[in-house]
Amino acid sequence: VHEHVHPIQHQHNYYHRQQHPRQQQHHHHRQKHSNLYAKEENKNGPEYEYYRPQARGPPPGGDMAYNEANVRRAAETFQLIRQIGGVECTNDVYARGFNRFEYWYIGKIARTDGTVTLNQSISRLWNLLEEHACRLRPVELGREYGRLEIWCANGDSELKMSQATPSSRSMPDNNNNNDDDDMSLIKMERFVDGSQNVNAKEVGFMAEFVTNNGQGFYIFRDDQGKLMQ
């Protein structure tokens, strides 16, 4: 039995057999460096993909994959839930890089609060939130992909959160309560029991888009999400 060799393949093999030794050495050198560059490109893991988008595959996340259809659906769901439940069923969402004191505002979520807890809704929406945060602030948050922290505040509290200072704290009342909790952020967990059972119609996300010359909006808090001294 004779092995069939395609004419182009045959010519290719013949070309390599007839190469000058110096050409063969150059080809080997180039191939070696190609492999080296491939290893270098992949050494940084997922965060490097944000600086080389063509290396990324299809967006993961199913019905929460970061694509136009899902972002639009999440925004429409947010509007529907808010129209019925009001601001009480919404929360402002912030993203934080590792060991940083800047908390970047990335949008708002709404949930059917009678059936879904705050952390369940964040866990369900996590893929959309993280992907959007990294695109919204590619310099500050892009390298943190896969390890971003998500924090929440009361809905429509951006102005209050931005103006809060240690001197604006109120004095504790008889029950030792003050406004600190309203000025603090709450850290969310990525994996929460029951979040996988939350229907996409029970949670919505209104993404923030930068319009102030790319400056964006962030607040300073300590690593517990509280006002800094």
C-alpha positions as CSV (number, residue, x, y, z in Angstrom):
1,V,0.0,0.0,0.0
2,H,1.4,3.3,-1.1
3,E,0.8,6.4,1.2
4,H,-0.9,9.2,-0.7
5,V,0.9,12.5,-0.3
6,H,-0.7,15.7,-1.4
7,P,1.4,17.5,-4.1
8,I,1.7,20.7,-1.9
9,Q,2.8,18.6,1.0
10,H,5.2,16.7,-1.1
11,Q,6.7,20.0,-2.4
12,H,6.9,21.3,1.2
13,N,8.8,18.2,2.3
14,Y,11.1,18.4,-0.6
15,Y,11.8,22.1,0.1
16,H,12.9,21.2,3.6
17,R,15.1,18.4,2.4
18,Q,16.8,20.8,0.0
19,Q,17.3,23.7,2.5
20,H,20.8,25.0,3.1
21,P,22.1,24.1,6.6
22,R,22.1,27.8,7.5
23,Q,18.4,28.1,6.4
24,Q,17.5,25.1,8.5
25,Q,19.3,26.6,11.5
26,H,17.4,29.9,11.0
27,H,14.1,28.0,10.7
28,H,14.8,26.1,14.0
29,H,15.8,29.4,15.7
30,R,12.6,31.1,14.6
31,Q,10.4,28.1,15.7
32,K,12.1,28.1,19.0
33,H,11.4,31.7,19.6
34,S,7.8,31.3,18.5
35,N,7.3,28.7,21.2
36,L,9.0,31.0,23.7
37,Y,6.7,33.9,22.9
38,A,3.6,31.6,23.1
39,K,4.7,30.6,26.6
40,E,5.4,34.2,27.5
41,E,2.0,35.3,26.3
42,N,0.1,32.8,28.4
43,K,2.1,33.1,31.5
44,N,-0.1,35.8,33.1
45,G,-3.3,33.8,32.9
46,P,-6.8,35.2,32.3
47,E,-6.0,38.8,33.0
48,Y,-3.7,38.9,30.0
49,E,-6.6,38.2,27.7
50,Y,-7.9,41.7,28.4
51,Y,-4.8,43.1,26.6
52,R,-5.0,40.6,23.8
53,P,-8.8,40.2,23.0
54,Q,-8.2,38.0,20.0
55,A,-6.9,35.3,22.3
56,R,-10.3,35.0,24.1
57,G,-12.9,32.4,23.2
58,P,-16.7,32.9,23.2
59,P,-17.9,34.8,26.3
60,P,-18.6,32.3,29.2
61,G,-21.6,32.6,31.5
62,G,-24.6,31.2,29.6
63,D,-27.5,33.6,30.1
64,M,-25.1,35.9,32.0
65,A,-22.4,35.9,29.3
66,Y,-21.2,39.4,28.6
67,N,-22.8,40.1,25.2
68,E,-25.1,42.8,23.9
69,A,-28.3,40.7,24.1
70,N,-27.7,39.8,27.8
71,V,-26.7,43.3,28.8
72,R,-29.9,44.7,27.2
73,R,-32.1,42.0,28.8
74,A,-30.5,42.7,32.3
75,A,-31.2,46.4,31.9
76,E,-34.8,45.8,30.9
77,T,-35.3,43.5,33.8
78,F,-33.8,46.1,36.1
79,Q,-36.3,48.7,34.9
80,L,-39.3,46.3,35.3
81,I,-38.4,45.3,38.9
82,R,-37.7,48.9,39.9
83,Q,-41.0,50.1,38.5
84,I,-42.8,47.7,40.8
85,G,-40.6,47.6,43.9
86,G,-39.0,51.0,43.9
87,V,-35.6,52.0,45.0
88,E,-35.8,49.7,48.1
89,C,-35.3,46.6,45.9
90,T,-32.1,48.1,44.2
91,N,-28.5,48.4,45.3
92,D,-25.5,50.4,43.9
93,V,-22.6,48.1,42.9
94,Y,-18.9,48.8,43.3
95,A,-15.8,46.8,42.2
96,R,-12.5,46.8,44.0
97,G,-9.1,45.6,43.0
98,F,-6.9,43.6,45.4
99,N,-5.6,45.6,48.3
100,R,-6.9,48.9,46.9
101,F,-8.9,51.7,48.6
102,E,-10.7,52.9,45.5
103,Y,-14.1,51.4,45.0
104,W,-15.3,51.9,41.4
105,Y,-19.0,52.4,40.8
106,I,-20.1,50.0,38.0
107,G,-23.9,50.2,38.0
108,K,-27.0,49.1,39.9
109,I,-28.8,45.8,40.5
110,A,-32.5,45.2,41.2
111,R,-34.0,42.0,42.6
112,T,-37.4,40.6,43.5
113,D,-36.5,41.0,47.2
114,G,-39.3,38.7,48.3
115,T,-37.6,35.7,46.7
116,V,-34.0,36.6,46.2
117,T,-31.4,37.8,48.7
118,L,-28.9,40.5,47.9
119,N,-25.9,38.2,47.8
120,Q,-27.8,35.6,45.8
121,S,-28.6,38.2,43.1
122,I,-25.0,39.4,43.0
123,S,-23.7,35.8,42.7
124,R,-26.2,35.1,39.9
125,L,-25.1,38.3,38.1
126,W,-21.4,37.9,38.9
127,N,-20.2,37.2,35.4
128,L,-21.9,40.3,33.9
129,L,-20.7,42.5,36.8
130,E,-17.0,41.4,36.6
131,E,-16.8,41.5,32.8
132,H,-18.4,45.0,32.8
133,A,-16.1,46.3,35.5
134,C,-13.0,45.2,33.7
135,R,-14.2,46.9,30.5
136,L,-15.4,50.0,32.2
137,R,-12.0,50.5,34.0
138,P,-9.5,48.5,32.0
139,V,-6.5,50.2,33.5
140,E,-7.6,50.1,37.2
141,L,-9.5,46.8,37.1
142,G,-8.6,45.0,33.9
143,R,-5.7,43.1,35.5
144,E,-7.9,42.0,38.4
145,Y,-10.1,39.8,36.2
146,G,-10.9,36.6,38.0
147,R,-10.2,38.1,41.5
148,L,-12.3,41.3,41.6
149,E,-14.2,42.1,44.8
150,I,-17.8,43.2,44.4
151,W,-19.3,45.5,47.1
152,C,-22.8,46.9,47.5
153,A,-24.4,50.0,48.9
154,N,-28.0,51.2,49.2
155,G,-29.7,52.1,46.0
156,D,-29.3,55.6,44.6
157,S,-26.8,56.5,47.3
158,E,-24.0,57.7,45.1
159,L,-24.2,61.3,46.2
160,K,-24.3,60.4,49.9
161,M,-21.5,58.0,49.6
162,S,-19.3,60.4,47.7
163,Q,-19.9,63.2,50.2
164,A,-19.4,61.1,53.3
165,T,-16.4,62.0,55.5
166,P,-15.4,61.1,59.0
167,S,-16.5,64.5,60.2
168,S,-20.0,63.9,58.7
169,R,-20.7,61.0,61.1
170,S,-23.6,61.5,63.4
171,M,-23.3,60.9,67.1
172,P,-24.5,57.5,68.3
173,D,-28.1,57.4,69.7
174,N,-29.3,55.6,72.8
175,N,-29.0,52.2,71.0
176,N,-25.4,53.0,70.0
177,N,-26.5,53.4,66.3
178,N,-25.4,56.0,63.8
179,D,-25.2,56.6,60.1
180,D,-22.0,54.7,59.5
181,D,-23.8,51.7,58.1
182,D,-25.5,53.8,55.5
183,M,-22.1,55.2,54.4
184,S,-20.4,51.7,54.4
185,L,-20.2,49.1,51.7
186,I,-21.0,45.4,52.1
187,K,-18.8,42.8,50.6
188,M,-20.4,40.2,48.4
189,E,-19.5,36.5,48.0
190,R,-19.1,35.0,44.5
191,F,-20.6,31.6,45.3
192,V,-23.8,31.5,47.3
193,D,-26.2,28.7,48.0
194,G,-29.3,28.9,45.9
195,S,-28.0,31.5,43.5
196,Q,-27.9,28.9,40.7
197,N,-31.7,28.6,41.1
198,V,-32.4,32.3,40.7
199,N,-34.3,33.0,37.5
200,A,-32.9,35.6,35.2
201,K,-36.2,37.5,35.4
202,E,-35.7,37.9,39.2
203,V,-32.5,40.0,38.9
204,G,-31.5,42.9,36.7
205,F,-28.4,45.0,36.1
206,M,-28.2,48.6,34.9
207,A,-24.6,49.0,33.8
208,E,-22.7,52.3,34.3
209,F,-21.2,53.9,31.3
210,V,-18.5,56.6,31.6
211,T,-19.5,59.9,30.1
212,N,-17.3,62.4,32.1
213,N,-14.3,62.3,29.8
214,G,-13.4,58.8,31.0
215,Q,-12.9,59.9,34.6
216,G,-15.6,57.6,36.1
217,F,-16.8,57.6,39.7
218,Y,-15.2,56.0,42.7
219,I,-15.2,56.4,46.5
220,F,-12.5,55.7,49.1
221,R,-13.2,53.2,51.8
222,D,-11.0,51.0,54.0
223,D,-10.6,47.2,53.4
224,Q,-13.8,46.7,55.4
225,G,-15.8,49.0,53.2
226,K,-16.0,51.6,55.9
227,L,-15.1,55.3,56.0
228,M,-11.4,55.9,56.3
229,Q,-10.1,57.7,59.3
